[in-house]
Amino acid sequence: MERHSGYCEDVKNITVSVPEEVYRRARIKAAEKNKSVSALVRDFLVGLSDEESDFERGLRTHREVLATVQHFDGSERLTREEVHDRDALR
């Protein structure tokens, strides 16, 4: 167990290989934010895990659309004849 951010939690160490220029830029960005490169990468990965999945986003959108439907009554449907009455469209 590693202590991090004031909490005691299980953590996994990973190794990432990046080109020298990417590492150099990451070090600069981390220094600008007063963080380590490791902390910068950890924050990025935590942000990824907090994002909604496509399914979750679709489900949320579905619920939002359903919430906008005020009233639906199947008895108000058109008859078969009304649906196929092309003269009424003119």
C-alpha positions in Angstrom: 0.0 0.0 0.0 1.2 3.4 -0.9 0.2 6.6 0.8 -0.9 9.3 -1.6 -3.0 12.4 -1.5 -3.6 11.9 2.3 -5.4 8.6 1.8 -4.3 5.1 2.3 -5.2 3.1 -0.8 -4.0 0.3 -3.1 -2.1 1.7 -6.1 -0.5 0.2 -9.1 2.8 1.3 -10.6 3.0 1.5 -14.4 5.9 2.1 -16.7 5.3 4.3 -19.8 7.8 4.8 -22.6 7.6 8.0 -24.5 9.9 9.8 -26.9 12.6 12.1 -25.3 10.8 15.3 -26.6 7.5 14.2 -25.1 9.2 13.6 -21.8 10.9 16.9 -21.9 7.7 18.8 -22.6 5.9 16.8 -19.8 8.7 17.8 -17.3 8.2 21.4 -18.3 4.4 21.3 -18.0 4.7 19.5 -14.6 7.1 22.1 -13.4 4.8 24.9 -14.5 2.1 23.3 -12.3 4.5 22.6 -9.5 3.9 18.8 -9.9 5.9 15.8 -10.8 5.5 14.1 -14.1 4.1 11.1 -12.3 1.4 13.3 -10.6 0.6 14.9 -14.0 0.1 11.4 -15.6 -1.9 10.2 -12.5 -4.2 13.2 -12.7 -4.7 12.6 -16.4 -5.6 8.9 -15.9 -7.9 9.7 -13.0 -9.7 12.2 -15.3 -10.1 9.5 -17.9 -11.7 7.1 -15.4 -14.1 9.8 -14.3 -15.5 10.4 -17.8 -18.9 9.0 -18.8 -18.8 5.9 -21.0 -20.7 6.1 -24.3 -23.4 3.9 -22.7 -23.7 6.1 -19.6 -23.9 9.2 -21.9 -26.6 7.6 -24.0 -28.6 6.6 -21.0 -28.4 10.1 -19.5 -29.5 11.6 -22.9 -32.3 9.0 -23.1 -33.6 10.0 -19.6 -33.4 13.7 -20.4 -35.4 13.2 -23.6 -38.0 11.1 -21.8 -38.3 13.8 -19.1 -39.3 16.4 -21.8 -42.2 14.2 -23.1 -45.2 15.8 -21.4 -48.0 13.4 -22.3 -48.5 10.4 -24.6 -51.7 8.6 -25.1 -51.7 5.7 -27.6 -55.4 6.2 -28.3 -54.6 9.5 -30.0 -52.9 7.6 -32.9 -53.9 8.0 -36.5 -55.9 5.3 -38.1 -54.3 3.2 -40.9 -56.4 5.1 -43.4 -55.3 8.5 -42.0 -51.7 7.5 -42.1 -51.9 6.4 -45.8 -54.2 9.3 -46.9 -51.8 11.1 -49.3 -54.6 13.5 -50.4 -54.6 15.0 -47.0 -51.0 16.1 -47.3 -51.7 18.3 -50.3 
